[in-house]
């Protein structure tokens, strides 16, 4: 049996009629930039998240930059980020003139450690960016208190968390603003790049919309220096189709995660992600001392895996950070392994993966 780490083929076939209809509607209207489909998606997505507004943009990295620019970050301002994330977060901070400050994470949730955050705040700290890592909502109450006490901005990076919930609230509606990525592999993915900023701050949303469209209030009325970062009509139309299926897709991911947990609960050599009601499992990530050999073994069995992420941000020369070692983040970068998980993965395939892992560790 061949089991891919991730594939869109099955989902694309299941949604083909709806996707084809969405494509035909855009083609027949003949408008491809800043049309009705973009506006409709923004309204639907804001409503889904429970926020006052949404401004779409070119990708998730742009969304982070636009939020920081919209909040008027100044050159040299420090922005706290987790050390175990995708490098684009630090890249975005640096590109707007900020200084990334990498903090350690919790070994159980993989999310930003409030203790590490508190220890890292200086007079130059401008904002904290919390990533809902792998789709597991961060424990945000302590971070909100730190934000309040130190008069900082708190930003959610929801690239992994479209549809994740903390209690009754959706991730993306827990702080000052949130960024989303609609890269094709995300829980809510486009057929290309796409992103969005979600917030209850009307002034911020207005500024983000200007910044992402050359600073234009209307054509040729440039109020500030902006850029070109816009979601196109086709992607907005496709995303509206997938948004209607998102909760169903996420429930299937949760079912798959529960099956992995059931089949692997007694394998002492691996640590499974903690069960959490609002977790929507963008990735199902285990921790093991034997990652490299397990990864090779599973590949030989036809099973795809991946590593999210093999390096901490603070260890990357290109980011240029000289700071203390974040021990939990470093340990995770050496030991995490992502197993196949996507809504169309069958229980037979999940069982095949779990049995292969059990064989590797000689557990019957």
Secondary structure, 3 states (H helix, E strand, C coil): CCECCCCCHHHHHHCHHHHHHHHHHHHHHCCCECCHHHHHHHHHHHHHHCCCEEEEECCHHHHHHHHHHHCCCCCCCEEEEECCCCCHHHHHHHHCCCEEEEECECCCCCCECHHHHHHHCCCCEEEEEEECHHHCCCCCHHHHHHHHHHCCEEEEECCCCCCCEECCEECCCCCCEEEEECCCCCCCCCCCCCEEEEECCHHHHHHHHHHCECCEEECCEECCCCCECCCEHHHHHHHHHHHCCHHHHHHHHHHHHHHHHHHHCCCCCEECCCCCCCCCCCCEEEEECCHHHHHHHHHHCCECCECCCCCCHHHCCCCCCCCCCCHHHHHHHHHEEEECCCCCCCHHHHHHHHHHHHHHCCCC
